[in-house]
Amino acid sequence: MHQAVAQPPSGEPQDADALYGVIVSILEDFLQDMDTDFDGDISRQTQLLSDLGFESIDIIQLVVAIEEALGQQDAPFEKLLMHNGRYVEDLSVGQLVDFVAT
């Protein structure tokens, strides 16, 4: 189902363009397994919830798939997913890529 992709060791900044390709590939894999109306191209502006139809459980599975693909464990995704103690309402692919790249 979701395949890991070899990437540079964790702990160092990674190329955002390369990460974008990896994350889009993971998202496309997810979309094949989901019942969604999305039929466009995924861009940096694509929203995970409002455009792709992700739900909270999908976000958790996406985080796990990204960690596996990049060989990272326990990345602080809560910093991306929460703001002032509340979950963000939506998240763009670009925000996700930029977060993982740092």
N, C-alpha and C positions, 0 to 999 in steps of 0.2 A: 504494500500500500504506500507508505511514505518512506522513501529511501534516503539514507544519509549521503551527503556529498562531502568529499574530502576538502578541507579548508586549512588555512594556516593555523598554527597553534593559537589557543585562546590567550588572552591577556595583552595582546598588542592590537593597536587600531587596524582595522581591515578596510580594504578598498570598497567604498560605497557602491560603485558600479557593479563590481563582482557580487557583492552581497545582494544587490537588487535582483540580479539574475537568479541567485539561489532562492531568495524569498519568493519571487514570482513563480518559480518552478514548484515550490512547496505549496503555494496558494492554488495553483492550477491543479495540482494533485488533489488537494482538499475539495475543490469545486467539482471534480469528477465524481466524488463520493457524496456530494450534497445535492439536495433537491433545491435548486436555486434558479431564479429567472435571469441571472446575470449572464449576458452573452457578449460583452464587449471585451476590449483589451484592458489588461490591468496596467495602471500607470501609478506614478508616485502619489497622485491625488485620489486614487481609488480608496474609498472608505470601507473598512472591514465589515462594519455592521450594516450601515445604510445601503451600500452598493452591493456587497457580496452576500449579505444575508447571514453573516456570522452571528452566533449566539455566544453567551459566556463560555459554555463548554468547548466550543470551537476555538475560542481564543486560548484556552488552557492547552488544548491539543496542539495548536499552532506553536505556542511557546515551547512545548516539549519537542516538537519536530524540528524547530530552529536550533534548539540546544543540541539535539542529536546530530543534525547536519553540520554544525560548526564545531562539534567536539567540546562544547562548553556545558558546564553544569552549574546550576544555581545562579544564573545571571540575574541581576536585580531588576527583573521585568516589572516589579511592583512600582518602581519609580516612573515607568512609562505609563502603566495602566491606572495609576491612582494620582490624584491631585488634591491636596488639602484633605486627605483622609477619605475621599470619595472616588469611586471609579469614574474614569473619563467616559463621556457619552459615546464617542466614536474614536477611531484611530485610523490614520491614513497609512498606506503602504510606505510612503516617504518617511513618515515619523518613525515607523518600525525600522526601516533600513538605517536611518540616521542614528537611532538609538543603538542598534546592534553594531554599527561601524565604530562606535566610540568605546 
